Amino acid sequence: MKSLADIKRAMVVGSEWEAYSYFGGKSMGVAPIHRVQKNAVTFMRNIGNGKQAESWFRFPKASEVDFIDEDTFTVAYDGLLNLRYRRITS
């Protein structure tokens, strides 16, 4: 991926992504995309006891994104490195 448009094309329902939180310093696990909207997607995450919940990811501004490779990008909100997403499946 090399642009925000590439991210939006890649984030389709059913594709799986690993999220890493720099604030928590740990992986948030691998989750499939459940819903796609013009400005955001949701991931279906396991929250324990066999339950699941949607987790929202709003598409950032292009200036907030750094592209690591064809499957990985990071997001820095307000100049602070916040999240890293890596595509697992298309």
C-alpha distance (Angstrom), angle and dihedral (degrees) to the residues before:
residue distance angle dihedral
M1 . . .
K2 3.74 . .
S3 3.80 104.5 .
L4 3.79 143.6 32.7
A5 3.81 87.7 -106.7
D6 3.83 88.9 57.9
I7 3.81 89.7 53.4
K8 3.81 91.8 51.0
R9 3.82 91.1 48.7
A10 3.81 91.6 48.8
M11 3.81 96.7 47.4
V12 3.79 99.5 79.3
V13 3.80 130.7 150.4
G14 3.79 110.2 -77.7
S15 3.80 97.4 18.6
E16 3.80 112.7 125.7
W17 3.79 124.7 -132.3
E18 3.78 134.9 -177.3
A19 3.79 114.6 -138.8
Y20 3.79 124.4 -158.5
S21 3.80 121.9 -166.1
Y22 3.78 116.1 -148.0
F23 3.82 89.6 -166.7
G24 3.79 92.8 57.1
G25 3.78 93.3 32.2
K26 3.79 93.7 -134.6
S27 3.76 145.8 89.0
M28 3.77 115.4 -88.3
G29 3.81 88.0 -153.9
V30 3.77 134.3 -116.6
A31 3.80 117.7 -56.2
P32 3.80 136.1 170.9
I33 3.78 122.4 -120.6
H34 3.78 108.4 -107.2
R35 3.80 103.5 179.7
V36 3.82 135.1 18.2
Q37 3.79 124.5 -157.6
K38 3.78 131.9 170.6
N39 3.81 93.3 -97.5
A40 3.82 103.7 24.2
V41 3.79 149.6 13.5
T42 3.78 132.3 -143.3
F43 3.78 127.5 -136.8
M44 3.80 121.0 -150.8
R45 3.81 104.3 -131.0
N46 3.79 130.7 -174.4
I47 3.80 109.3 -121.0
G48 3.79 98.8 -177.9
N49 3.79 138.0 -89.3
G50 3.81 89.6 60.1
K51 3.80 91.9 -62.8
Q52 3.79 128.0 130.1
A53 3.79 133.5 -160.5
E54 3.78 136.3 -174.3
S55 3.80 117.0 -108.3
W56 3.81 116.3 -159.7
F57 3.80 125.8 -136.6
R58 3.80 114.7 -174.9
F59 3.76 115.1 -155.1
P60 3.80 108.3 -105.3
K61 3.77 127.9 -136.6
A62 3.80 113.2 -86.8
S63 3.80 88.8 -113.4
E64 3.84 89.9 60.6
V65 3.83 94.4 56.8
D66 3.80 130.1 85.4
F67 3.81 117.7 -171.3
I68 3.80 114.7 -139.6
D69 3.82 100.3 177.3
E70 3.82 140.6 -36.2
D71 3.83 91.7 -63.2
T72 3.80 104.9 28.7
F73 3.80 137.5 66.8
T74 3.79 137.5 162.1
V75 3.79 130.2 -141.6
A76 3.80 124.7 -147.1
Y77 3.81 113.6 -169.3
D78 3.82 114.0 -161.6
G79 3.81 89.3 -5.3
L80 3.82 94.2 -58.0
L81 3.80 118.1 117.4
N82 3.78 102.8 -120.0
L83 3.81 115.8 157.8
R84 3.79 142.2 15.9
Y85 3.80 121.2 -160.1
R86 3.80 124.5 -165.8
R87 3.81 123.1 -172.9
I88 3.80 111.6 -127.1
T89 3.84 99.5 174.8
S90 3.78 133.5 7.2
